[in-house]
């Protein structure tokens, strides 16, 4: 009888220890990976920041020697070129090359309420069109890699199409795509630097 009592007590002790270990908040590594619940909602990017984003992107990607881009403010042309209707946009900056010797393009849209995903879809379609055109009609060595590297970036109600970058002196046909990927990533990082403060 004494043996049964010791065995029952031992099992109860093992179960208690197992129960405590299983309910512990710390994972096996000894650190708490769960984030405590926040009483604040994530901060949304403030309205009216397109010009600040544009200036930061151009500075981070091109420095002092910025390309000769023109800003397109013609709503009818914007709808025709990008499929972006006026009611989809609260504000916009579209800067593109004047001639076909560059594919550097900055499209920044502050979307109307609830329209950011629709704008992103239109800009993704535009990116696909640019890639198809550059594959069919290659002009300069950086055009297709830069078009492929282009990113559509969404931050809250802001949507950007970024196809920007400098072809460095040591860039060759072999490392052109990698170089353009890094250049466009600089632009995406510059967007986040302003909007995710």
Beta strands, then each sheet from edge to edge (+ up, - down):
strand 1: 69-71
strand 2: 89-97
strand 3: 105-111
strand 4: 151-155
strand 5: 158-163
sheet 1: 1+ 2- 3+ 5- 4+
end
